[in-house]
Amino acid sequence: MPAARVIADEISFNAGISACEKGGEWQMALCLLSQMPAARVIADEISFSAGISACEKGGEWQMALFWLSQMPAARVIANEISFSAGITACGGARQWRSALALFSGIVSNGQTPSQESYAQVLDAVFTERLSFGLFREAREDQAWPNAGSSLSFQWLSCASCAVVAG
């Protein structure tokens, strides 16, 4: 872009970060995200969410948590997409406590968890006893049975019939 005398802006950075995320280039995505302040471009929830999602796809749950923690300092409010990417990253690494804390962050920010968020947190905690409470909560929030068809949801559907039906 500099060679073409084009100034990078929020849209071009976000497009680059998203392309890196989709291409499995989590390190390059984070490089672009970290270069935004030097370019005098303000990162937004799209920038951070794409970077966090790149970390998730790269199996870098700790980096995902790091970038989530940087959002308040950048005056960006984490949205459900940001939290969900972090939840999935933690779930993939079997860091269920961190995934559960991020799920709580959705509610703390005044947002209502979506079907996808319930599916992601249940994937993260499905081997833990507390998954039954989350399953009931998803039903109460009417995020079930349309909350997804992941393996853990299938497991919960079969393993907890007596708990839910009773």
Secondary structure, 3 states (H helix, E strand, C coil): CCCCCCCCCHHHHHHHHHHHHHCCCHHHHHHHHHHCCCCCCCCCHHHHHHHHHHHHHCCCHHHHHHHHHHCCCCCCCCCHHHHHHHHHHHHHCCCHHHHHHHHHHHHHCCCCCCHHHHHHHHHHHCCCCCHHHHHHHHHHCCCCCCCCCCHHHHHHHHHCHHHHHC
